């Protein structure tokens, strides 16, 4: 099997693993108060999520969410309850969406593309390293020798002029 096939099979296997991990992360998000408060908007102004907004209502809702998470309620249950109380507008992230999994997948793909580009560059360098180096040789005609002598004479004259004291 050639180097190219092995590399593509490795990349394909890694992509499949990352896609599977992304799906698992989306299916079973970690339940923490910070996770839930980051997915809900503050209902007092609808501009910031509960985890960063500073208002009396936001503080009350954060405390309620902390308590509900400690009791073992799932993130989906808490979000659905908040949506029933304040409307669907409270959701900063649509129901069932998991942007963290998408970010991880996109990041992994960018890394894979970078590694692929590096591998292709390395392969090209190695291939060039195996090729014999052909030195460029000047022609040995009389015209070439005269031109070279002319350049040498001009260079010598210029160097002498620079060495003269002013």
ROSE-4610 file (N, C-alpha, C; in Angstrom, 1 decimal, always signed):
// ROSE-4610
residu = [X/X/X/X/X/X/X/X/X/X/X/X/X/X/X/X/X/X/X/X/X/X/X/X/X/X/X/X/X/X/X/X/X/X/X/X/X/X/X/X/X/X/X/X/X/X/X/X/X/X/X/X/X/X/X/X/X/X/X/X/X/X/X/X/X/X/X/X/X/X/X/X/X/X/X/X/X/X/X/X/X/X/X/X/X/X/X/X/X/X/X/X/X/X/X/X/X/X/X/X/X/X/X/X/X/X/X/X/X/X/X/X/X/X/X/X/X/X/X/X/X/X/X/X/X/X/X/X/X/X/X/X/X/X/X/X/X/X/X/X/X/X/X/X/X/X/X/X/X/X/X/X/X/X/X/X/X/X/X/X/X/X/X/X/X/X/X/X/X/X/X/X/X/X/X/X/X/X/X/X/X/X/X/X/X/X/X/X/X/X/X/X/X/X/X/X/X/X/X/X/X/X/X/X/X/X/X/X/X/X/X/X/X/X/X/X/X/X/X/X/X/X/X/X/X/X/X/X/X/X/X/X/X/X/X/X/X/X/X/X/X/X/X/X/X/X/X/X/X/X/X/X/X/X/X/X/X/X/X/X/X/X/X/X/X/X/X/X/X/X/X/X/X/X/X/X/X/X/X/X/X/X/X/X/X/X/X/X/X/X/X/X/X/X/X/X/X/X/X/X/X/X/X/X/X/X/X/X/X/X/X/X/X/X/X/X/X/X/X/X/X/X/X/X/X/X/X/X/X/X/X/X/X/X/X/X/X/X/X/X/X/X/X/X/X/X/X/X/X/X/X/X/X/X/X/X/X/X/X/X/X/X/X/X/X/X/X/X/X/X/X/X/X/X/X/X/X/X/X/X/X/X/X/X/X/X/X/X/X/X/X/X/X/X/X/X/X/X/X/X/X/X/X/X/X/X/X/X/X/X/X/X/X/X/X/X/X/X/X/X/X/X/X/X/X/X/X/X/X/X/X/X/X/X/X/X/X/X/X/X/X/X/X/X/X/X/X/X/X/X/X/X/X/X/X/X/X/X/X/X/X/X/X/X/X/X/X/X/X/X/X/X/X/X/X/X/X/X/X/X/X/X/X/X/X/X/X/X/X/X/X/X/X/X/X/X/X/X]
num = [1/1/1/2/2/2/3/3/3/4/4/4/5/5/5/6/6/6/7/7/7/8/8/8/9/9/9/10/10/10/11/11/11/12/12/12/13/13/13/14/14/14/15/15/15/16/16/16/17/17/17/18/18/18/19/19/19/20/20/20/21/21/21/22/22/22/23/23/23/24/24/24/25/25/25/26/26/26/27/27/27/28/28/28/29/29/29/30/30/30/31/31/31/32/32/32/33/33/33/34/34/34/35/35/35/36/36/36/37/37/37/38/38/38/39/39/39/40/40/40/41/41/41/42/42/42/43/43/43/44/44/44/45/45/45/46/46/46/47/47/47/48/48/48/49/49/49/50/50/50/51/51/51/52/52/52/53/53/53/54/54/54/55/55/55/56/56/56/57/57/57/58/58/58/59/59/59/60/60/60/61/61/61/62/62/62/63/63/63/64/64/64/65/65/65/66/66/66/67/67/67/68/68/68/69/69/69/70/70/70/71/71/71/72/72/72/73/73/73/74/74/74/75/75/75/76/76/76/77/77/77/78/78/78/79/79/79/80/80/80/81/81/81/82/82/82/83/83/83/84/84/84/85/85/85/86/86/86/87/87/87/88/88/88/89/89/89/90/90/90/91/91/91/92/92/92/93/93/93/94/94/94/95/95/95/96/96/96/97/97/97/98/98/98/99/99/99/100/100/100/101/101/101/102/102/102/103/103/103/104/104/104/105/105/105/106/106/106/107/107/107/108/108/108/109/109/109/110/110/110/111/111/111/112/112/112/113/113/113/114/114/114/115/115/115/116/116/116/117/117/117/118/118/118/119/119/119/120/120/120/121/121/121/122/122/122/123/123/123/124/124/124/125/125/125/126/126/126/127/127/127/128/128/128/129/129/129/130/130/130/131/131/131/132/132/132/133/133/133/134/134/134/135/135/135/136/136/136/137/137/137/138/138/138/139/139/139/140/140/140/141/141/141/142/142/142/143/143/143/144/144/144/145/145/145/146/146/146/147/147/147/148/148/148/149/149/149/150/150/150/151/151/151/152/152/152/153/153/153/154/154/154/155/155/155/156/156/156/157/157/157/158/158/158/159/159/159/160/160/160/161/161/161/162/162/162/163/163/163/164/164/164/165/165/165/166/166/166]
x = [+0.9/+0.0/+0.9/+0.6/+1.4/+1.2/+2.1/+2.1/+0.8/+0.4/-0.8/-2.1/-2.2/-3.4/-3.5/-2.3/-2.3/-2.7/-2.2/-2.5/-4.0/-4.6/-6.0/-6.8/-6.4/-7.2/-7.1/-5.9/-5.8/-6.6/-6.7/-7.5/-9.0/-9.4/-10.8/-11.2/-10.3/-10.6/-10.7/-9.8/-9.8/-11.1/-11.5/-12.7/-13.9/-14.0/-15.1/-15.1/-14.0/-13.9/-14.4/-14.0/-14.4/-15.9/-16.4/-17.9/-18.6/-18.2/-18.8/-18.8/-17.6/-17.5/-18.4/-18.5/-19.4/-20.8/-21.3/-22.6/-22.9/-21.9/-22.1/-22.2/-21.4/-21.4/-22.7/-23.3/-24.5/-25.7/-25.6/-26.7/-26.8/-25.6/-25.6/-24.8/-25.3/-24.6/-24.4/-23.3/-23.0/-24.0/-24.5/-25.5/-24.8/-24.7/-24.2/-25.0/-25.0/-25.7/-25.1/-23.8/-23.2/-23.6/-23.7/-24.2/-25.6/-26.5/-27.9/-28.0/-27.3/-27.5/-26.8/-25.9/-25.3/-26.2/-27.2/-28.1/-29.4/-29.6/-30.8/-30.6/-31.4/-31.3/-32.0/-31.5/-32.2/-33.5/-34.6/-35.9/-36.2/-35.3/-35.6/-35.2/-34.2/-33.8/-33.6/-33.5/-33.3/-32.0/-31.0/-29.8/-28.6/-28.6/-27.4/-27.9/-27.0/-27.4/-27.4/-28.1/-28.2/-26.8/-25.9/-24.6/-23.8/-24.1/-23.3/-24.1/-25.4/-26.3/-26.4/-26.4/-26.5/-27.8/-28.8/-30.0/-30.6/-31.6/-32.2/-32.9/-33.6/-34.2/-33.2/-32.2/-31.1/-30.5/-30.2/-29.7/-30.6/-31.9/-32.9/-33.0/-33.0/-33.1/-31.8/-30.6/-29.4/-29.4/-29.9/-30.0/-31.0/-32.1/-33.1/-32.5/-31.8/-31.2/-30.1/-29.3/-28.3/-29.0/-30.1/-30.8/-31.4/-32.0/-32.6/-31.5/-30.3/-29.3/-28.8/-28.7/-28.3/-29.3/-30.6/-31.6/-31.6/-30.8/-30.7/-31.5/-32.2/-33.0/-32.0/-32.5/-31.7/-31.8/-30.8/-30.7/-32.0/-32.4/-33.6/-34.8/-35.0/-36.2/-36.2/-35.0/-34.9/-35.2/-34.6/-34.8/-36.2/-36.8/-38.2/-39.2/-38.9/-39.7/-39.5/-38.3/-38.1/-38.8/-38.8/-39.4/-40.9/-41.5/-42.9/-43.3/-42.4/-42.7/-42.5/-41.4/-41.1/-41.2/-41.5/-41.7/-40.4/-40.5/-39.3/-38.2/-38.5/-37.5/-36.4/-36.6/-35.6/-34.4/-34.6/-33.6/-32.5/-31.3/-30.2/-29.7/-29.9/-29.5/-30.8/-31.1/-32.3/-32.3/-33.5/-33.7/-33.0/-32.2/-31.6/-30.3/-29.9/-28.7/-27.5/-26.4/-25.2/-24.0/-23.9/-22.8/-21.4/-21.2/-19.9/-19.4/-20.3/-19.9/-19.5/-20.2/-19.9/-18.6/-18.3/-17.0/-15.9/-16.1/-15.0/-14.8/-15.9/-15.7/-15.0/-15.4/-14.8/-13.3/-13.0/-11.6/-10.8/-11.4/-10.7/-10.4/-11.4/-11.3/-10.2/-10.1/-9.1/-7.7/-7.6/-6.3/-6.0/-6.9/-6.7/-6.2/-6.9/-6.5/-5.1/-4.7/-3.4/-2.4/-2.7/-1.8/-1.6/-2.8/-2.7/-1.8/-1.9/-1.1/+0.4/+0.6/+2.0/+2.6/+1.7/+2.2/+2.5/+1.6/+1.8/+3.1/+3.4/+4.6/+5.8/+5.7/+6.8/+7.1/+6.0/+6.2/+6.8/+6.4/+7.0/+8.5/+8.9/+10.3/+11.1/+10.5/+11.2/+11.4/+10.4/+10.5/+11.6/+11.6/+12.6/+14.0/+14.1/+15.4/+16.0/+15.2/+15.6/+16.0/+15.6/+15.9/+17.4/+18.1/+19.5/+19.5/+20.5/+20.6/+21.4/+20.9/+21.6/+22.1/+23.4/+24.0/+23.9/+23.6/+23.5/+25.0/+25.3/+26.7/+26.6/+27.5/+27.6/+28.2/+27.8/+28.3/+29.8/+30.5/+32.0/+32.3/+31.4/+31.7/+32.6/+33.2/+34.0/+33.2/+32.0/+31.2/+30.9/+30.6/+30.4/+31.6/+32.8/+34.0/+34.3/+34.1/+34.4/+33.4/+32.1/+31.1/+31.5/+32.0/+32.4/+33.6/+34.6/+35.8/+35.4/+34.4/+34.0/+33.4/+32.5/+31.9/+33.0/+33.9/+35.0/+35.8/+36.1/+36.9/+36.1/+34.8/+34.0/+33.8/+33.7/+33.6/+34.9/+36.1/+37.4/+37.6/+37.2/+37.3/+36.4/+35.2/+34.3/+34.9/+35.4/+36.0/+37.2/+38.0/+39.2/+38.8/+37.7/+37.2/+36.7/+36.1/+35.5/+36.7/+37.8/+38.9/+39.7/+39.6/+40.5/+40.1/+41.0/+40.7/+40.1/+39.1/+38.5/+39.1]
y = [-1.2/+0.0/+1.2/+2.2/+3.4/+4.3/+5.2/+6.2/+7.0/+7.4/+8.2/+7.5/+6.3/+5.5/+5.4/+5.1/+5.0/+6.3/+7.4/+8.7/+9.0/+8.7/+9.0/+8.1/+6.9/+6.0/+6.5/+6.9/+7.5/+8.7/+9.6/+10.8/+10.4/+9.5/+9.0/+8.4/+7.6/+7.0/+8.1/+9.1/+10.2/+11.0/+11.3/+12.0/+11.2/+9.9/+9.1/+9.1/+9.1/+9.1/+10.5/+11.6/+12.9/+13.1/+12.6/+12.8/+12.0/+10.8/+10.0/+10.7/+11.2/+11.9/+13.2/+13.9/+15.0/+14.6/+13.5/+13.1/+12.7/+12.0/+11.6/+12.8/+13.8/+15.1/+15.8/+15.8/+16.4/+15.7/+14.3/+13.5/+13.6/+13.7/+13.7/+14.8/+16.1/+17.2/+17.1/+17.7/+17.7/+18.6/+18.1/+18.9/+19.6/+20.9/+21.8/+23.1/+23.8/+25.1/+26.0/+26.0/+26.9/+26.6/+25.3/+24.9/+25.4/+25.2/+25.6/+27.1/+27.8/+29.3/+29.9/+29.2/+29.7/+29.5/+28.7/+28.4/+29.2/+30.0/+30.7/+32.2/+33.0/+34.5/+35.0/+36.1/+36.8/+37.4/+37.0/+37.4/+38.9/+39.6/+41.0/+41.9/+41.5/+42.4/+41.6/+40.3/+39.4/+39.7/+40.3/+40.6/+39.7/+39.3/+38.5/+37.2/+36.2/+34.9/+35.1/+34.2/+34.2/+34.1/+33.4/+33.2/+34.5/+35.5/+36.8/+38.0/+37.9/+39.1/+39.3/+40.6/+41.0/+41.8/+41.1/+41.7/+40.8/+41.4/+40.6/+39.4/+39.5/+38.3/+37.3/+37.7/+36.7/+36.0/+36.7/+36.1/+35.1/+35.4/+34.5/+33.2/+33.4/+32.3/+31.4/+32.0/+31.3/+30.4/+31.0/+30.2/+29.1/+29.3/+28.3/+27.1/+27.5/+26.5/+25.7/+26.4/+25.7/+24.6/+25.0/+24.1/+22.9/+23.2/+22.1/+21.2/+21.7/+20.8/+19.9/+20.5/+19.7/+18.6/+18.9/+17.8/+16.7/+17.0/+16.0/+16.1/+17.3/+17.5/+17.6/+17.2/+17.3/+18.7/+19.0/+20.3/+20.6/+19.5/+19.6/+20.0/+19.3/+19.6/+21.0/+21.5/+22.9/+23.9/+23.6/+24.6/+24.6/+23.4/+23.3/+24.0/+23.9/+24.6/+26.1/+26.6/+28.0/+28.5/+27.7/+28.1/+28.1/+27.2/+27.3/+28.5/+28.9/+30.1/+31.4/+31.5/+32.8/+32.8/+31.7/+31.6/+31.1/+30.7/+30.1/+31.1/+32.4/+33.4/+33.3/+32.7/+32.6/+31.7/+30.9/+30.0/+30.7/+30.8/+31.4/+30.4/+29.1/+28.1/+27.3/+27.0/+26.3/+24.9/+24.4/+23.1/+22.0/+21.2/+20.1/+20.4/+21.7/+22.1/+22.0/+21.6/+21.6/+22.3/+23.6/+24.3/+23.8/+23.4/+23.0/+21.8/+20.9/+19.7/+20.2/+21.2/+21.7/+22.4/+23.2/+23.9/+22.9/+21.8/+20.8/+20.1/+19.8/+19.2/+20.1/+21.3/+22.3/+22.5/+22.6/+22.7/+21.5/+20.3/+19.1/+19.1/+19.5/+19.5/+20.4/+21.6/+22.6/+22.0/+21.4/+20.7/+19.6/+18.8/+17.8/+18.3/+19.4/+20.0/+20.6/+21.2/+21.7/+20.6/+19.5/+18.3/+17.7/+17.7/+17.2/+18.0/+19.4/+20.3/+20.1/+20.0/+19.8/+18.4/+17.4/+16.1/+16.2/+16.9/+17.0/+17.8/+18.8/+19.6/+18.8/+18.0/+17.1/+16.1/+15.5/+14.5/+15.1/+16.3/+17.0/+17.3/+17.7/+18.0/+16.7/+15.6/+14.3/+13.8/+14.0/+13.6/+14.4/+15.7/+16.6/+16.2/+15.8/+15.4/+14.2/+13.3/+12.1/+12.4/+13.5/+13.8/+14.3/+13.9/+14.4/+15.9/+16.6/+18.0/+18.2/+19.0/+19.2/+20.7/+20.8/+22.1/+22.8/+24.1/+24.9/+25.3/+25.0/+25.3/+26.3/+27.2/+28.3/+27.6/+28.2/+27.7/+28.0/+27.3/+27.6/+28.3/+28.9/+29.6/+30.8/+31.3/+32.5/+33.7/+33.9/+35.0/+35.0/+33.7/+33.6/+34.0/+33.5/+33.8/+35.3/+35.9/+37.4/+38.2/+37.7/+38.4/+38.3/+37.1/+36.8/+37.6/+37.7/+38.5/+40.0/+40.4/+41.8/+42.1/+41.2/+41.4/+41.4/+40.5/+40.5/+41.8/+42.3/+43.5/+44.7/+44.8/+45.8/+45.7/+44.5/+44.3/+44.7/+44.3/+44.7/+46.2/+46.9/+48.3/+49.0/+48.5/+49.1/+48.9/+47.7/+47.4/+48.3/+48.5/+49.4/+50.8/+51.3/+52.6/+52.8/+51.8/+51.9/+51.9/+51.2/+51.1/+52.4/+53.2/+54.4/+55.4/+56.0/+57.0/+58.2/+58.8/+60.0/+61.2]
z = [+0.0/+0.0/+0.0/-0.8/-0.9/+0.3/+0.4/+1.5/+1.4/+0.2/+0.0/+0.5/+0.2/+0.6/+2.1/+2.7/+4.2/+4.9/+4.3/+4.9/+4.8/+3.6/+3.4/+4.3/+4.5/+5.4/+6.8/+7.2/+8.6/+8.8/+7.8/+7.9/+8.0/+7.1/+7.1/+8.5/+9.0/+10.4/+11.4/+11.4/+12.4/+12.2/+11.0/+10.8/+11.3/+11.1/+11.6/+13.1/+13.8/+15.2/+15.7/+15.1/+15.5/+15.3/+14.2/+14.0/+15.0/+15.3/+16.4/+17.7/+18.1/+19.3/+19.3/+18.2/+18.1/+18.4/+17.8/+17.9/+19.4/+20.0/+21.4/+22.3/+22.0/+22.8/+22.7/+21.5/+21.2/+21.8/+21.9/+22.4/+23.9/+24.6/+26.0/+26.5/+26.5/+27.0/+28.5/+28.9/+30.4/+31.1/+32.2/+32.9/+34.0/+33.8/+34.9/+34.8/+35.9/+35.9/+34.9/+34.8/+33.8/+32.4/+32.1/+30.8/+30.5/+31.4/+31.2/+31.2/+32.1/+32.0/+30.8/+30.2/+29.0/+27.7/+27.9/+26.8/+26.9/+27.9/+28.1/+28.2/+27.6/+27.6/+28.9/+29.3/+30.5/+30.0/+30.6/+30.2/+30.5/+31.2/+31.5/+30.3/+29.5/+28.4/+27.1/+27.2/+26.0/+25.2/+25.8/+25.1/+25.5/+26.8/+27.3/+27.9/+27.9/+28.5/+30.0/+30.7/+32.1/+32.9/+32.3/+32.9/+33.1/+32.2/+32.3/+32.7/+32.6/+32.8/+34.3/+34.6/+36.0/+36.2/+36.8/+37.2/+38.3/+39.0/+40.1/+39.5/+38.4/+37.8/+37.4/+36.8/+36.3/+37.5/+38.6/+39.8/+40.3/+40.4/+40.9/+40.0/+38.7/+37.8/+37.9/+38.0/+38.2/+39.4/+40.5/+41.8/+41.6/+41.0/+40.7/+39.9/+38.8/+38.0/+38.7/+39.6/+40.4/+41.3/+41.9/+42.8/+42.0/+40.8/+40.0/+39.5/+39.1/+38.7/+39.8/+41.0/+42.2/+42.5/+42.2/+42.4/+41.4/+40.3/+39.3/+38.0/+37.9/+36.7/+35.5/+34.3/+33.1/+32.5/+31.7/+31.1/+30.2/+29.5/+28.6/+29.4/+30.6/+31.4/+31.9/+32.4/+32.9/+31.8/+30.6/+29.5/+29.0/+28.9/+28.5/+29.5/+30.8/+31.8/+31.7/+31.5/+31.3/+30.1/+29.0/+27.7/+27.9/+28.8/+29.0/+29.8/+30.7/+31.6/+30.8/+30.0/+29.4/+27.9/+27.3/+25.8/+25.2/+24.0/+23.3/+23.1/+23.2/+23.0/+24.0/+25.1/+26.2/+25.7/+24.7/+24.3/+23.5/+23.9/+23.2/+22.1/+22.4/+21.5/+21.2/+19.9/+19.6/+20.3/+20.6/+21.3/+20.5/+21.1/+20.5/+19.8/+19.7/+19.0/+20.0/+19.6/+20.4/+19.6/+19.8/+19.0/+19.4/+20.6/+21.0/+20.1/+19.8/+19.0/+17.6/+17.0/+15.7/+15.7/+16.8/+16.9/+17.0/+17.7/+17.8/+16.5/+15.8/+14.5/+13.5/+13.4/+12.5/+12.8/+14.1/+14.6/+14.2/+14.3/+14.0/+12.5/+11.7/+10.2/+9.8/+10.4/+10.1/+10.4/+11.6/+11.9/+10.9/+10.5/+9.6/+8.2/+7.8/+6.5/+6.6/+7.7/+8.0/+7.9/+8.6/+8.6/+7.2/+6.5/+5.1/+4.2/+4.4/+3.6/+4.0/+5.3/+5.7/+5.2/+5.2/+4.7/+3.2/+2.4/+1.0/+0.7/+1.5/+1.3/+1.7/+2.8/+3.1/+2.1/+1.5/+0.5/-0.8/-1.1/-2.3/-2.0/-0.8/-0.5/-0.5/+0.0/+0.0/-1.5/-2.3/-3.7/-4.4/-4.1/-4.7/-4.2/-3.0/-2.4/-3.1/-3.6/-4.3/-5.7/-6.3/-7.7/-7.7/-8.8/-8.9/-9.2/-8.6/-8.8/-10.0/-10.9/-12.2/-12.1/-12.1/-11.9/-13.3/-13.2/-14.4/-14.7/-15.9/-16.4/-17.5/-17.4/-18.4/-19.7/-20.8/-22.1/-22.1/-22.9/-23.0/-24.3/-24.9/-26.1/-25.9/-26.9/-26.8/-26.3/-26.8/-26.4/-24.9/-24.4/-22.9/-22.1/-22.6/-21.8/-21.9/-23.0/-23.1/-22.2/-22.1/-21.3/-19.8/-19.4/-18.1/-17.7/-18.6/-18.4/-18.3/-19.0/-19.0/-17.6/-17.1/-15.8/-14.7/-14.8/-13.8/-13.8/-15.0/-15.1/-14.5/-14.8/-14.2/-12.7/-12.2/-10.8/-10.1/-10.7/-10.1/-10.1/-11.2/-11.2/-10.2/-10.0/-9.0/-7.6/-7.3/-6.0/-5.7/-6.7/-6.6/-6.3/-7.0/-6.8/-5.4/-4.8/-3.5/-2.4/-2.7/-1.8/-1.7/-2.8/-2.8/-1.7/-1.0/+0.0/-0.6/+0.1/-0.5/+0.1]
